[in-house]
């Protein structure tokens, strides 16, 4: 179900028109929904591709630069991994403790020291 964008030369507005099929869009004469004008020029629109969470996770795990350093227990690599996961999943860090933890990892502080100062190893035991 395509949505096409047009520029209307009559009212000088950018408008979006919905068509049930691609062939319907090709056969129809577009009409501006704002002014009713027919002098429309089709624009090149952005394309959005939706990926499942599983696809996004698979792509992340295939990126060697993302996993580099995790084997060596590099705190900065762990922080990069956590930020990438956050961005890929489209989630904001609402937890100030988690945000502080990532900031400290990015500064190179060892995870054990962060856990101890935040009292996390007591709750994990």
C-alpha positions as CSV (number, residue, x, y, z in Angstrom):
1,X,0.0,0.0,0.0
2,X,2.1,2.9,-1.2
3,X,2.0,6.4,0.0
4,X,3.4,8.9,-2.5
5,X,4.5,12.5,-1.8
6,X,3.8,15.3,-4.3
7,X,4.4,19.0,-4.6
8,X,1.3,20.9,-5.6
9,X,2.1,23.8,-7.9
10,X,-1.3,25.4,-7.2
11,X,-1.2,25.7,-3.4
12,X,2.6,25.2,-3.1
13,X,2.3,22.5,-0.5
14,X,3.9,19.1,-0.1
15,X,1.1,16.5,0.2
16,X,1.0,12.7,0.7
17,X,-1.5,10.6,-1.2
18,X,-2.4,7.0,-0.4
19,X,-3.0,4.4,-3.1
20,X,-4.2,0.8,-2.6
21,X,-1.8,-0.6,-5.2
22,X,1.2,0.6,-7.2
23,X,-0.8,0.2,-10.4
24,X,-3.6,2.4,-9.0
25,X,-1.0,5.1,-8.3
26,X,0.4,4.8,-11.9
27,X,-3.1,5.0,-13.5
28,X,-4.6,7.8,-11.3
29,X,-4.3,11.5,-11.9
30,X,-3.2,12.8,-8.5
31,X,-5.4,15.5,-6.9
32,X,-4.2,17.7,-4.1
33,X,-6.2,17.1,-0.9
34,X,-5.7,20.7,0.2
35,X,-6.8,22.7,-2.8
36,X,-8.1,20.2,-5.3
37,X,-5.4,21.1,-7.9
38,X,-4.1,18.6,-10.4
39,X,-0.7,20.2,-11.1
40,X,1.2,17.9,-8.8
41,X,4.8,16.7,-9.2
42,X,5.8,13.5,-7.6
43,X,8.7,13.7,-5.1
44,X,11.3,11.2,-4.1
45,X,10.4,10.0,-0.6
46,X,12.4,8.5,2.1
47,X,12.2,4.8,2.5
48,X,11.9,3.1,5.8
49,X,12.8,-0.5,6.3
50,X,11.5,-2.2,9.5
51,X,13.7,-4.9,10.9
52,X,12.6,-7.3,13.6
53,X,14.4,-7.2,17.0
54,X,16.0,-10.6,16.1
55,X,17.4,-9.2,12.8
56,X,18.8,-6.2,14.6
57,X,20.4,-8.4,17.2
58,X,21.9,-10.8,14.5
59,X,23.4,-7.8,12.7
60,X,24.9,-6.5,15.9
61,X,26.5,-9.9,16.7
62,X,28.0,-10.1,13.2
63,X,29.9,-6.8,13.8
64,X,33.4,-7.7,14.8
65,X,34.2,-4.2,16.0
66,X,31.3,-4.3,18.5
67,X,32.6,-7.5,20.1
68,X,36.3,-6.6,20.0
69,X,37.6,-6.0,23.4
70,X,34.9,-7.9,25.3
71,X,37.1,-10.9,25.5
72,X,39.8,-8.8,27.0
73,X,37.3,-7.4,29.6
74,X,37.9,-3.9,28.3
75,X,35.4,-1.6,30.2
76,X,35.2,0.8,27.2
77,X,34.2,-2.1,24.9
78,X,31.5,-3.1,27.3
79,X,30.2,0.5,27.4
80,X,30.2,0.6,23.6
81,X,28.3,-2.7,23.5
82,X,25.7,-1.4,26.0
83,X,25.2,1.9,24.1
84,X,24.9,0.1,20.8
85,X,22.3,-2.3,22.3
86,X,20.4,0.7,23.7
87,X,20.4,2.4,20.3
88,X,19.5,-0.7,18.3
89,X,16.6,-1.4,20.6
90,X,15.5,2.2,20.5
91,X,15.4,2.5,24.3
92,X,16.4,5.5,26.4
93,X,18.2,5.0,29.6
94,X,15.7,6.0,32.2
95,X,17.6,4.4,35.1
96,X,20.2,7.0,36.3
97,X,22.2,4.2,37.9
98,X,22.6,2.4,34.6
99,X,23.5,5.7,32.9
100,X,26.2,6.3,35.5
101,X,27.5,2.8,35.1
102,X,27.9,3.2,31.3
103,X,29.5,6.6,31.7
104,X,32.0,5.2,34.2
105,X,32.8,2.2,31.9
106,X,33.4,4.7,29.1
107,X,35.9,6.4,31.3
108,X,37.7,3.1,31.7
109,X,36.7,2.2,35.3
110,X,36.6,-1.6,35.9
111,X,33.1,-3.1,36.2
112,X,34.0,-4.7,39.6
113,X,34.8,-1.3,41.1
114,X,31.5,0.2,39.7
115,X,29.5,-2.7,41.1
116,X,31.2,-2.3,44.5
117,X,30.6,1.4,44.7
118,X,26.9,1.1,43.6
119,X,26.4,-1.9,46.0
120,X,25.4,-4.2,43.1
121,X,27.5,-7.2,44.1
122,X,25.5,-7.4,47.3
123,X,22.2,-7.7,45.5
124,X,23.6,-10.2,43.0
125,X,24.9,-12.6,45.7
